[in-house]
Amino acid sequence: MNADSKHSPPLWTASNDRPYPSPAWRALLAWVRRIAPTELPVLVCGESGSGKEGVSRALHALSPRQRGPFVALNCTALTETLLESELFGVARGAYTGADRDRPGLFREAHGGTLFLDEVGDMPPSMQAKLLRVLESGRLRPVGGPTETPVDARVVAATHHDLRERVASGSFREDLYYRLAVLCADVPPLRCRIEDLPALVDDLAPRLAGETGCGTVRIAADAWAELRAHDWPGNVRELHGALARALLRAGGGAICAEHLDLPTAGRRAARPVACDSLERGMIDAALREANGSIARAASRIGWSRQKLYRRMDALGVARVQGLRSTISSDSSTFQ
């Protein structure tokens, strides 16, 4: 049951030459580039509509498996019985109506990537069966007499906190650690408001085709509304809001009066989650730059002064970067 990419917002530039400008997205892009070439499983986490499938497709496109298939399955869309058949395949005669062998998505993804969307909603018995396949590299089709080897990199996604689900007993701890060898956290749109113009540019061709209203043009008062909104539905919500506004504008420029954004969704203070993401980005940049403030700022795309300001605001200790910088720079005097 392949996911149709036409129904997912284009959350990743096709060539990856122009990353979105926000620090949160730049940090994610750098991390995806680092982990994509590995064969390790990846757990992509983020709110609904934030772009988890787009990130997963980028992991595939930047990996050695890029010439292989990208096969996607939404784990909430099927009953437990159908989910097992879709993933593992069915042997002929396994049940009434099974008049031929069906390979299943694991085998369809041979040499490529299997994307398991919303894996946190997978039923417990299926979690056990998935864990066995991941650990053994082999599966048995429903009703099949023998096991067959599989070769697919698994990328899973969830909007749940799987650690909380492990603690509550609704998700297997051993499966969590098998899937979360590497993690990629997709920032919500409210943490990357500066990406709005680039996102609108990327959505424009699709919106033009869907509405028949031509070029997307946005007036200054509408931009102010878009930037003030909290976007709980993330890029998926942005797409819907722009589609409705474009139709109301009748092909003209979208003004504030054409938008139907709820006032309850206006951003007030910077969310704590955004600060956490930015703090993690700064910590990662400092580690990768061996504590050099100049190199860390360059990695993020900031000036040293801005990095210092954000470190002070977020409580990131300067001494960590300073110590490493002094240690690194002192080598020039030896």
C-alpha positions, 0 to 999 in steps of 0.5 A: 500500500504505497503512499502517494507523494502527491498527497504529501506537502513538498517539505523538502527541496527537490535538489536539496541545493537550497535548504530552508533558511531557519536554523532548525531546518538547517540543523535537520538538513545537516543531520539528514545528510550525515545519517542518510549514507548509513544502513542503520534504521531511523526513527523520524519524529514530529507533529502531524503535518510537519513533514516526516515523510518528506524527511524520510524520502530525503533519507532514501534519496541521499542514501546508497539505496537511492536507485532502489524502491521507496515503499511506504505504509501507514500503520494506522490505515489497516486492520491488524490482519491486513497489516500483516499481509501487506508487510509480509506477503501472503502465500497462495492458498493461505486463506479463501481468495488467496489465489496467488502469492503476494510478495508484501511490502518488505520484499517490494522494498528489496534493495531500497527503503521501507517507510513505516508511517505512524509506527507508534499505532502498530498493534502489539502483536504486529510489533512482535512480528516486526521485531523478529523480522528486523532482528533476523532479516527474514520473514515468513509470508502469511500461510507460507511454509518457509522464511525468506531473506529481506533486504530493506532499510527501515525508516519509521515515523511517529507523532507520538513520544514513543518513550512515553508509550514504552513506559505505559506498556503500549509499545515494546521497548525492544522494538523501540531501541531497534527502530530508534538507532538513529533519530531525526526530529522534524521541527514544527512550523511554529519553530521555523516561521522564517521558512514561510516564504520558501514553503509558499514558493514550494507549494505554489505550483501544486496550489495553482494546479489544484485550484486553477487560480494561477500564480500565488500572490500574497499581500503584505497584510496577509503575510503578517497574518501568516507569520502571526499564526501558530500553525498547529497543523503545520505545513498541511494546515498551511496548504489548506489555508492557502488553497481556500484563500486563493479561491476566495481571492479569485486568482488575485492577490491573497489579502488578510480578509481571504484567510480564515485563520483562527485568532486562537492560533496566533503566536504569543510567546516563543514555544518552549519546544522551539527553544529546546530545538535551538539549544540542541542545534547549538550544542550539536554545532559546538560539538561538531566544531570541537567547541570553536565558536566561529566554526559553530556559527558558520555551520548554523549560518549565523555570525559569532555575535548572534551565536553568543546572544542565543547561547546567553538567552538559552543558557548554553554555557560559553565556557564549553565552547571557550575551553575547546576554542582555547585548547584548539587555538593554543596548538598554533603556539606549539 
